Amino acid sequence: MLLATIDASVVNVALPTIADYFQTTVRTTAWVTISYLLVVTAFLLIFGRLSDFYGQKLVFISGMAFFTIGSALCALSDIISQLIAFRAFQGLGAAMIMSNTPAIVTNAFPPEKRGMSLGVIGSAVSVGLMLGPPLGGMLIHYYGWKYIFLVNIPVGIAGIIFSWKILGEFKADSDGNKFRLFDSVLWIAAIVSFVLIFAAGHSGFDIGEAVVYSLVTLALLTWFFMRQWSTDRPLFNTILLKNSVFVLSSCAGFFTYMGMIGLSFMIPFILEKTFALQPLQSGRVLMIIPATTVFVSPLAGYMSDKLGQRLISVSGMVIAAVSISFLFQLEPQSEISRVIINLAGLGLGLGLFGSPNNSALMGSVDHKNRGSAAGILATVRNLGMVSGVSVVSLVFNSALNREAVSESLKYLAAFKTALPVVLAFALIAIVCSGIRRSV
């Protein structure tokens, strides 16, 4: 998880540099992030189910290998289309890693320590996000953007060695012959079609095209879930849809990650285009969010074990929403300290929300379904991220094209145009967390 999150945050801070290097647009550069998240999202559920059949250790270590190879290929990219394609390959490995981590941790600890243990995983995520921006800024400043991928290789190799030696094995279902390949194809097609609803706008919004993709997505999902209801070995265990805690926790996580990734996509452009920061300086500012979260996440998990998940997660999202709303007050002459304070508040809120929400979701399902639940949890997270960056980058890019002012003012105006969308996502997450009971 440290490896995967370092890579995500490193790439975000490099997006303006990559756009300049390849002489391409913001909307094209967004696909460096979208392609990665699209593949991760499409395959998380599948790898989560495969881990139930073939073991979490095998799938997890295979993911480390794919991710490491993908990092090397990204560094070798000569054109933007190659980088986008290799990021998709890298996403296969990330899907294997992310789909298994919550299940591995949940199976390793008793229920009374589940929130705290998942909070520690949240800290590992935060450390990765914290290291990414300054590390990325430093590598870009001194060596160039390709080194942000090369740095993954030694970490990946070490991760494979330690995982092989340390991880135990767990199989919830040994009958791997019952894995339904056609259902997997339907799911992948539905996810791709869903993302293309938003991607249609990146080449000039076409409402007809978006409607077609929406209808195709609806048809594929209907077909997929009809098949899940009628089989004894579903890829998506539909019994989870009757679990209100699971559903509401998933919805809260979905909208939280939509807002978080959307904001993370825009912030580097504001720091470098409006406030004239260098990538190295931009990276230092961006590390404020995970630097705050890393201390809060384990504490939030511990508190949720004692007080229940609902109170802690709702409080976190309220703090996050307030911090987002203060970003409307930014002006070109504003002090960078104002950005830092608001990002710290956002990190505090996300830290309070994450581990209690995940604890409620994972704790509400039977141990036999935890591989699938972990895959769904990771799918929801990444579906939120790929949807968020698609929606927000579409609004952000459209506003950029409308503004006929200086570059610094243009980027700030576009940021404020897209910010209400981010705030709306946070408010929906508050409602979902508030009406969900604690486990």
N, C-alpha and C positions, 0 to 999 in steps of 0.2 A: 504493500500500500504506500509505503514511503517512496518507492521508485515511481509508481504510477502518478502520485500527486506532485512530486517534484517535476515530472515531465509536463503535466498539465499547466502548472504555474509558470514554468520556464517558457513554454511556447506563448502564453498570453503576453508576457512582457516583450517577446520578440516580434509580435505581429507587425508593428509599424516598421521595424527594420527589414523584415521579410518582404513587406509590400514595396519598400524602396529598392531592395536588392533585385527583385524580379520585375520592377517597373510595372506593377499591377495595381488594381483597384482594391478598395476596402472590401467590397462584396466578394471579390475573388479570393482575397486573403482569408476571409472568414471561413472558407472551405478547408483550410488547414486545420481548423478546430472542428468544423462540422463533420468532415469525413471520418475523423477519429471517433467522435462521439456517436456518429451514426452506426458504425460497425460495432462499437462497444454495446450500444443499446440493442441492436438486432440480435446479438449472440449471447447476451447475459443469461437470459432465461434458458436457452439451450444448454449452455455449459453448466448452469446450476443443476439442471436435471441430469445431465451426463455424469456429474459428480456423485449423484445418488446411486447411479448404476456402477460406475467404474472407480469411484473413490475420489475424495477431495484432494488428496495429496498428489495423485497423478495429474489431475487437471490443473491444479495450482502450479506445479513445477513446469508443466508444459507451457503454461501461460508466461512464466518468467522467461523461458527460452524464446518464445515468439516475440515477446516485447523487446528483448535485447537485440535480436536479429533485426527487428524493425527499426530500432534506433540507429543501427549502423547504416541501414539503407536510406533513412531520412537524411543522414549526414552526407551521403553520396549524391543527393539530388542536384541536377543541373538546371531544371526548369520547374516552374510552379506546379505543373500537372504531375510530375514525378513525386514531388514532396507530398501532394495531396494523396496520391495513390499509396505511397509508403506509410503515410500516417494511418491510412485505413488498415494496412497490414499490421501495424503496431497495435491498432485497436483490438485485433483478435486476441493478442496476448493479454491486453489489459482486461478484456472481458473474462478470460479464464481466471485471472487473479481476483478481480472484484466480485465475481459471482460466488466465490468460495470463502472469502475472508470472514463475513459475519457468521456463517455456519460453523467454520472451524473454531472460532472464538466461543460461540454460544455452546457448542458441544464440550468445550474444555472447562467450563466453569459451572458451578451450581447456580440455581435461579437467584439466590440472594446476593450473588456477586456479578450477575449478568450486566447490570447497568454500568458498574464501575469498569468491568473488563472491556465492554464496548466503548466506554469513555476513553480508555487507554488507546484503543484503535483510533478513536477520534483524534487523540493527541498525535499519533503517528501521522495521520492525514494532515494535521495542522503543521507539524514540523516540516513535512514535505512541501506544503504550500508556502511555509515561511522561508525555507531554504531556496525555493525556486526563483522568486524575483531577484534577490540580491545576487545569487549565483548566476542567473541568466544575464542580468545587467553587467556583471563583471566579465563573463565570458564574451558577451557581445562587444563590450568596450575594448577588450584587450586582444581577442582572438577572432571574433566573427560568429555569426549565428549558428554555423554548423556544429560548433562545439557544444551547444546546448543539448544535442542528441548524443554526441560522443561520450559525454559524462555519464550517460546511463549504462554504458557497457560494463565497466568494472563493478558498478553497484549490482547490475543484473547477474553477473557471474557469481558474486558473493552470495546473493539471495538464493540462487539455485543450490549452491553447496550447503548453505545452512538449512534451507528448507528440506533437502534430502535427508540430512542427518537428524533433524529435530522433530519434524511434523509426524504425528501419528496418522493412522489410516482409519477412515470411517466410511462405510457404505450403508445407506439406508435401504437399498434394494439391490440385490445381486442379479436380478433378471434383466440384464442389459439388452436381451433380444427383443424386449417389449418396447424399446425406444422407437418412436414413430417419426420417421424421417420426413414424411410429407407434411406433418403438422409443423415441423421446423421450417420448411420451405414457405408455408403459408404465413407463419409469424414474421419471418425475415421480409417477405414481400409487403406485408402490412406495415411494418416499421418504416421501410424505405418509402413507401407511398405516403405515409403520414408526414415524414420529413419533407418530401417534395411539395407538399401543400404550401409550406413556408418558403422553400427554396425557389418556387416559381417566381417569387417577387424579386429575386436577386438579378434577374436579367430584364427588369422592367415588369412591374406587376401586371399579371394577366388574370383577371377574375375568373374567366372561363376555364383556364388551366387549373386554377386552384380548386374550383368546384369539381372538375373531373377527378383530380387526385383525392378529394374528400370522399366522393362516391365510391371510388375504388377501394380506399382504406376501409370505409364502412362495410363494403361487401366482403372484403378479405377477413376482417375481424369477426363478422357474423358467421362466416363459414368456419373460421378457426374455432370459435367458442362452441359452436354446435357440435363439432367433432370432439371437443374436450369434455362436454357433458356426457357423451355416449361411450366413452372408453374407460377401462379400469386402470389404464396407465397414462394419464394425461400429461402433456408437457406443462400445461398450466393447470394446477389443481383447482378446479372451480369451487370446491368447498370453501376456499379462502375468501371468495366473494361474499359468502354469508357471514363472514367475521367482520363486524362493524369496526372493531379496533384496527384490524389489518387494513381495511379499505380507507378509513379516515387518516391513519398514519401515512399510508401511501400517497394519498392526495396532498397532505400537508408537505411531505417531502418533495413531491413533484413540483409544486409551485414555489417552494423555497429555493430549489436548485435552479428553476427557471430565472428567478430574480437574481440569484447570486452569480450565475455564469454570465447573464446579460450585463450586469454591472461590471464584472471583471473584464468583459470584452471591451467596454467603452473607456474605462479608467486609464489604460495606458495611452490612448490617443489624446485624452484631455491633458494628462501630465506632460506629454512630449510636444503636443501641438499648441496648446493654450498657455501652459505654464513654462514651456521651453526647457524642460528637464532632459538630461541625457538618459539613455537606457539604464546606466548604472544608478543614477539618482532615482529614476522611476521605480526600479526594482526595490530600492530601500523603502520607498513609500508603500508599495504594494504589500510588503511583508508584514505591515501592521495588522492586517486582518487575521492571518493565521497565527501571528505572534500572540495575539490576544486569546484566540480560540484554544491554543495549545494548553494554556493554564486553566481555562474554564471547563473544557470538555470532561476531564475525569471527575472534577468536582460536581458538575451537573449530573453525571451518571450516578455518583454516590448519593447526591441529594434526592434524585428520582427514586432510588432504591428505598429511601426512607419516607419521602413525602408523596410519592406518586408522580407519574410522568406528565400529567396534564398541566399542573401548575407551573412546573419548571419550563416546559416547552413553550407554553403560551407567553410567559414572561419574556423568554428569549426573543420570540418573534415580534413582540411589541417594541422591545428595545431596538431591534433591527429596523423596523418600519420607521421609528422616530429618527434614527440615524440617516436613513435614506432620504427622508423628507427634508432634513437640514441641508442636503446637497443642492437643493433648489436655490440656495442663497449664494452659491459660488459666483464670483465675478473674476475677470482677468486680473484684476489688481488684488484679489484675495490672497492672504497668506497661506502658504502650503500647510501650515500648522492646522488650519481649519479642515483641510482635507484629511489630515492624519487623525484628528480627533473623531471625525465622523466615521472613518474607516475602523477605528478602534471600537467605537460603539457597535458597528455592524459585526465585527468579530466577536464581541462579547455576546451579542444576541444569537448569532449562529452557534456559538459554543454551548449556550444554554439550551438551544433547541435540539441539536443533533443527536447526542447519545440518549436522552430520554425518549425521543421519538423512535429511534431504532430499537431501543429496549422494549417499548410497548409493542412494536410490530413483531419482533422476533419472539417475544414472550407470549404472544397470543396464539401461536401455532404449535401443533404437536411436533415432537422431535423427528418423526418420520418425514415430515414435510419441510424441515428446515433448510435442506439443500435448495428446494424449489423456492421457499420463501426468501432465502438469501439472494437467489437469482432475480426474483421479482423486485426485492428491495433495491438491488443495484440497477435493475432495468428502469425502475421508476426514477431513480436519481439521474441516470444518464439520459433518459427520455426527456426529463425536465431540462437538463443542460443543453441537449441538442435543439430542443424546441425553443428554449430561452435565447440561445445565441442566434438562432434563425430569425425569431420575431424581433428581438431588440436590434440586431444588425440591420434588418430590413427598415425599421423605423429610423434608426440612426443614419443609415446611408441615404434614405429618401430626404431627410431633413438637410443633410449636407449638400445635396444637389440643388435644393431650393434657395439656400442662403447665398445672397450676393454681397458678402462683406469680406473682411480680411480673414485669413485662414484661422487665426487664433479665436476670433469671435464666432466664426462659422462652426468650429468643432464644439465650442461651449454651448451654442444655441441648439445644435443637434443633440447634444447630451441632455439638455433640459427638456427637449421634445420627447425623448425616449424614456426619461426618468419616471413619468407617471405610470408607464407600463410596468416597470420594475416594482413600484410601490403597490400597484394593484395585486401583483403576485404575492407580495408579503401579506397583504390584508386577507387574501383568500386562505393563506396558510394559517393565519391566526384563527379564523373561523373554524377550519377543519380540526385544529388542535383543541379548540375550546369545547367542541361538542363531543369529542372522543373521551371515553372513560380511561382511567388508569388500569394497568394490569397488576 
